[in-house]
């Protein structure tokens, strides 16, 4: 990863992202926060709204996150910045390796596409 090129991006980790991933990304120089507990349990659309208001990129394992936004608040989709880490949340080592390899590419692509997925094969844009 080359965090210096995308330090302007602030990452908001969904509840399904491990604390180990949080610590790993922080150690690499990324501006990372967990969903603020003071907000309580939020629906995906509420979390998306918060991220948009705060100019945050959401990192989640939830492959259906954007689909729930499309159903609940489709007007948010065009402004949403979302990275889906498409591996098991329990596979911490694999998650770290994929973030190391592909997070910078995902952050670059997100500026053009808004919603991207990181898989073991690489980064792909999600077409809605």
SULRA-V118424 format. One record per residue. N is the residue number from 0. RES is the residue in one small letter. PSI is psi as a letter, one per 40 degrees, with the letter a starting at -180 (NA if undefined). Layout:
# SULRA-V118424
n:N res:RES psi:PSI
n:N res:RES psi:PSI
This chain:
# SULRA-V118424
n:0 res:x psi:i
n:1 res:x psi:g
n:2 res:x psi:d
n:3 res:x psi:d
n:4 res:x psi:e
n:5 res:x psi:f
n:6 res:x psi:d
n:7 res:x psi:e
n:8 res:x psi:h
n:9 res:x psi:h
n:10 res:x psi:h
n:11 res:x psi:h
n:12 res:x psi:h
n:13 res:x psi:i
n:14 res:x psi:d
n:15 res:x psi:e
n:16 res:x psi:h
n:17 res:x psi:i
n:18 res:x psi:d
n:19 res:x psi:d
n:20 res:x psi:d
n:21 res:x psi:d
n:22 res:x psi:d
n:23 res:x psi:d
n:24 res:x psi:d
n:25 res:x psi:d
n:26 res:x psi:d
n:27 res:x psi:e
n:28 res:x psi:e
n:29 res:x psi:i
n:30 res:x psi:h
n:31 res:x psi:h
n:32 res:x psi:i
n:33 res:x psi:i
n:34 res:x psi:h
n:35 res:x psi:h
n:36 res:x psi:d
n:37 res:x psi:e
n:38 res:x psi:e
n:39 res:x psi:a
n:40 res:x psi:h
n:41 res:x psi:i
n:42 res:x psi:i
n:43 res:x psi:d
n:44 res:x psi:d
n:45 res:x psi:d
n:46 res:x psi:d
n:47 res:x psi:d
n:48 res:x psi:d
n:49 res:x psi:d
n:50 res:x psi:d
n:51 res:x psi:d
n:52 res:x psi:d
n:53 res:x psi:e
n:54 res:x psi:f
n:55 res:x psi:i
n:56 res:x psi:h
n:57 res:x psi:h
n:58 res:x psi:h
n:59 res:x psi:i
n:60 res:x psi:e
n:61 res:x psi:h
n:62 res:x psi:e
n:63 res:x psi:e
n:64 res:x psi:d
n:65 res:x psi:d
n:66 res:x psi:d
n:67 res:x psi:d
n:68 res:x psi:d
n:69 res:x psi:d
n:70 res:x psi:d
n:71 res:x psi:d
n:72 res:x psi:g
n:73 res:x psi:d
n:74 res:x psi:e
n:75 res:x psi:d
n:76 res:x psi:d
n:77 res:x psi:e
n:78 res:x psi:e
n:79 res:x psi:h
n:80 res:x psi:h
n:81 res:x psi:h
n:82 res:x psi:h
n:83 res:x psi:h
n:84 res:x psi:g
n:85 res:x psi:g
n:86 res:x psi:i
n:87 res:x psi:h
n:88 res:x psi:d
n:89 res:x psi:e
n:90 res:x psi:g
n:91 res:x psi:d
n:92 res:x psi:d
n:93 res:x psi:d
n:94 res:x psi:d
n:95 res:x psi:d
n:96 res:x psi:d
n:97 res:x psi:d
n:98 res:x psi:d
n:99 res:x psi:d
n:100 res:x psi:d
n:101 res:x psi:e
n:102 res:x psi:d
n:103 res:x psi:d
n:104 res:x psi:d
n:105 res:x psi:d
n:106 res:x psi:d
n:107 res:x psi:d
n:108 res:x psi:d
n:109 res:x psi:d
n:110 res:x psi:d
n:111 res:x psi:d
n:112 res:x psi:d
n:113 res:x psi:d
n:114 res:x psi:h
n:115 res:x psi:i
n:116 res:x psi:h
n:117 res:x psi:h
n:118 res:x psi:i
n:119 res:x psi:d
n:120 res:x psi:e
n:121 res:x psi:a
n:122 res:x psi:h
n:123 res:x psi:i
n:124 res:x psi:i
n:125 res:x psi:h
n:126 res:x psi:h
n:127 res:x psi:NA
